[in-house]
Amino acid sequence: MTIKIRILLADDHKIMREGLRSLLEKESDLEVVAEAENGRRAVQLTLKFKPHIVIMDISMPDLNGIEATRQIIGELPDVKIICLSMHSDRRFVAGILKAGASGYLLKDCAFEELVYAVRTVVANRTYLSPAIADIVVEDYLRQLSRPDSSVSSVLTPREREVLQLLAEGWSTKQIASHLHVSFKTIETHRRQIMDKLGVHSIAELTKYAVREGLTSLET
């Protein structure tokens, strides 16, 4: 009996998840074990079901795909992450690959390409769609002569989480409750984020978060 490749789908659009599940489960060696509507749920369900593959969107509320990938790989390094996104912006591509993703495809790809990507990363190889591969090479060449000043090098993982939630309109009290920490802790994080980034208002923080790809505010 062939062991099926267990897949978790993480996308905040239900119709996207349902469509992918329907197509993937027509393949005899693929099985969708869970669906997540945001990044934090994706982390929780990955820890619970331990799939072989997580097909991850980037722009999701609460916790974006980049941060979710970083947390999943930190806890379960053998899980393979394939990003399936409408974004080809180099910040998104570089961010999720640096976080540990093994593949990146655009949502306008053919379904056959996604299946090929799944089987490729399960075999411990990387899969990048041609358009994304070009971006990765260009970005690599550009980074050779430039120091790293991205959000991932400036802020801690928890600060990036708090920044995304602040940018999405969550109050300090709501964030504290959601992350199970004190109001004072979130206030400290907010002050440290502002100090590190040299900004002085939530509006400026929001602009920074959008520019750096932590949130698209379209979700």
Secondary structure, DSSP 8 states (H G I E B T S, - for coil): ----EEEEEE-S-HHHHHHHHHHHTTSTTEEEEEEESSHHHHHHHHHHH--SEEEE-S--SSS-HHHHHHHHHHH-TTSEEEEEES---HHHHHHHHHHT-SEEEETTS-HHHHHHHHHHHHTT--EE-HHHHHHHHHHHHHHTTS---SHHHHS-HHHHHHHHHHHTT--HHHHHHHHTS-HHHHHHHHHHHHHHHT--SHHHHHHHHHHTTS--S--
